[in-house]
Amino acid sequence: MSEIGSLLQEFAHCSALLQQFRPYWQLVPFAWQQLPWQNPALEQKLLSLSEQDLDAIDKNPALQQQHFGEFFGCVFRLNHYLTTAVTGQTRFAQCPSELKPVPFWLANGISGRKLAQIDAFARQLPASTLPMLEWCAGKGHLGRLLAWQFNRPVTSIEWQQPLCEAGEQLARQFQLPQRFVHADVLSPHGSAVLAPQQRVLALHACGQLHISLLQQAVQAGCQQLHLAPCCYHLIADEQYQPLSTVAQQQDLALSQHDLKLAVQGQVTAGARVEKLRHTEVHWRLSYQALRAELTGDQRYRPLASVSKQGFSGDFADFCHWAASQHQLDVPANTDWARYLAAGAAQALLVRRIELVRHLFRRPLELWLVLDRALYLQQQGYQVALTAFCDYQVTPRNFLLSAIRDILPH
Ligand SMILES: C[S@@+](CC[C@H](N)C(=O)[O-])C[C@H]1O[C@@H](n2cnc3c(N)ncnc32)[C@H](O)[C@@H]1O
C-alpha cells in the first residue's frame, strides 16, 4: 500500500487549490442566467463547445485536460495523480495478503463490478489474525469472501432484516464463520459491536454512517480500520463539520449541495440513466421558467428530489406536481413548448457551468478523505490512503487504512 505524499502536505495543497478556485465550483449552477465568471477566454472556450463536446469532455479526463489545462493547470496535476490505482510499497509493517482465487460457487450472486471491488479491497488488507467487523454490510458479500479467504470470524452489521437473512443463509450454506447483527449502526445497540481487538471494514458506507464509524471506532479503540467512503453528502447536518483540527482551521463551509459534487463522477451510469438525467435537468429548468413567469420571481427555488422514473412521463404532469410543491396553480392554457424551449437553453448553460465545476470533484473528494485521514492520525493511528481499484471499477475508489498499536490497559 502506498501513501499519496504526506497526508498533511497533500491536504494543504488540496485546500489551497480549492480555496483559490472557489468561485468555479462552490456555486449552484441552476441559479445562474449567464456564465458566472468574468473570464473572457474561458467564456469563449465554453461557448465554442457543442453539446456532443460537452458530453465527451465531461467523461474523459484527457479531454478535460486538453480543453481546460491552460485555465486550471494545477487541478490536472492533482487529478492525473488520482484517477489511476496507486500501487507500491506498504507503509505498514505487514504486507498485503496473498489471496486465493475465489471459486465460482462463492461468487455466485455478486455482480461482476462488486466482485472486482471486493477483490481489489481485499488485496490491500495487511495480513492479520484479528476478527473482522463489516460495517453496513448489505448481504455481507465482502465479509463472506473474507471469512472464506482468511478463515477468520466476521461479524456483519446491517439494518435491513432481509439482507441480514439472505447473508446468514449464504454463510450457513458455505459453513463460513460469519454472523449478522441486525441493527442501526447509529444506535447504541449498533455501536456496541465495536471492540479494540478488531479489524473494522467498510466498503461504501455512506456519509453519516462512516463518519459515525470513525468517531465510534476511535472511542472504542479499534485496532484496525479499512474504509472506502461514499455519498459524502448524506450527513445529518446542513453544513459539513470537518473532523480533523487541520480541516476545521481551513474549513470550506461546505453545504450538502457542495458535498454532492464529490460524487458526481458518473462512470457507471448507462445510456438510459444518462438520458433521464438530462431530461430531469431540462424539465426542472423548464418548470423554473414557468414559475418565474407566474410569480415574477426570477430566483431559482429548489424542488424535492424525485425518482428518475418521474422523468419518463409527461412534462405537464411534472409541472403540476412541481407547482403544487410551491403552492401554485398552473393555467389550463399553458404553452408547454415555450417553457421547454426556455428550459433547454438554460440546461445548456448549466452543462457548460457543470463542465467546469466537475473539474473540481476529485480534489474535493480528496479534501474530504484527507480530513478523515488526518482525524485518525490525530487520534494516534498510522494512516495510509490509496486508490484501491481503478476509477472505472468504482469512482469511489479511495481506501483509508488506519492501524494503531494495542493501547496499554
Ligand atoms: C451502499 S450500501 C453498501 C453495502 C455493502 N457494503 C457493499 O459494498 O455492497 C450501504 C448499506 O448500508 C446499510 N445501512 C444504511 N443505513 C444503515 C444504518 N443506519 N445502520 C446499518 N446499516 C445501514 C444499507 O441498508 C446498505 O445495505
The ligand as an SDF file (V2000), in Angstrom:
LIG
                    3D

 27 29  0  0  0  0  0  0  0  0999 V2000
  -24.0770    1.4470   -0.1880 C   0  0  0  0  0  0  0  0  0  0  0  0
  -24.6040    0.0260    0.6690 S   0  0  0  0  0  0  0  0  0  0  0  0
  -23.0990   -0.8650    0.8300 C   0  0  0  0  0  0  0  0  0  0  0  0
  -23.3210   -2.3150    1.0840 C   0  0  0  0  0  0  0  0  0  0  0  0
  -22.0430   -3.1660    1.0160 C   0  0  0  0  0  0  0  0  0  0  0  0
  -21.0620   -2.7430    1.9810 N   0  0  0  0  0  0  0  0  0  0  0  0
  -21.4850   -3.1590   -0.3990 C   0  0  0  0  0  0  0  0  0  0  0  0
  -20.4400   -2.5790   -0.6390 O   0  0  0  0  0  0  0  0  0  0  0  0
  -22.1380   -3.7350   -1.2580 O   0  0  0  0  0  0  0  0  0  0  0  0
  -24.8900    0.6320    2.2570 C   0  0  0  0  0  0  0  0  0  0  0  0
  -25.5820   -0.3540    3.2040 C   0  0  0  0  0  0  0  0  0  0  0  0
  -25.7490    0.3150    4.4680 O   0  0  0  0  0  0  0  0  0  0  0  0
  -26.9910   -0.0930    5.0380 C   0  0  0  0  0  0  0  0  0  0  0  0
  -27.3850    0.9130    6.0240 N   0  0  0  0  0  0  0  0  0  0  0  0
  -27.8550    2.1530    5.7630 C   0  0  0  0  0  0  0  0  0  0  0  0
  -28.0930    2.8000    6.9110 N   0  0  0  0  0  0  0  0  0  0  0  0
  -27.7630    1.9610    7.9180 C   0  0  0  0  0  0  0  0  0  0  0  0
  -27.7850    2.0560    9.3340 C   0  0  0  0  0  0  0  0  0  0  0  0
  -28.1900    3.1830    9.9300 N   0  0  0  0  0  0  0  0  0  0  0  0
  -27.3620    1.0090   10.0530 N   0  0  0  0  0  0  0  0  0  0  0  0
  -26.9330   -0.1290    9.4420 C   0  0  0  0  0  0  0  0  0  0  0  0
  -26.8890   -0.2780    8.1030 N   0  0  0  0  0  0  0  0  0  0  0  0
  -27.2930    0.7430    7.3520 C   0  0  0  0  0  0  0  0  0  0  0  0
  -27.9090   -0.1780    3.8420 C   0  0  0  0  0  0  0  0  0  0  0  0
  -29.0530   -0.9570    4.1380 O   0  0  0  0  0  0  0  0  0  0  0  0
  -26.9840   -0.7890    2.7820 C   0  0  0  0  0  0  0  0  0  0  0  0
  -27.0530   -2.1840    2.8110 O   0  0  0  0  0  0  0  0  0  0  0  0
  1  2  1  0
  2  3  1  0
  2 10  1  0
  3  4  1  0
  4  5  1  0
  5  6  1  0
  5  7  1  0
  7  8  2  0
  7  9  1  0
 10 11  1  0
 11 12  1  0
 11 26  1  0
 12 13  1  0
 13 14  1  0
 13 24  1  0
 14 15  1  0
 14 23  1  0
 15 16  2  0
 16 17  1  0
 17 18  1  0
 17 23  2  0
 18 19  1  0
 18 20  2  0
 20 21  1  0
 21 22  2  0
 22 23  1  0
 24 25  1  0
 24 26  1  0
 26 27  1  0
M  CHG  2   2   1   9  -1
M  END
$$$$
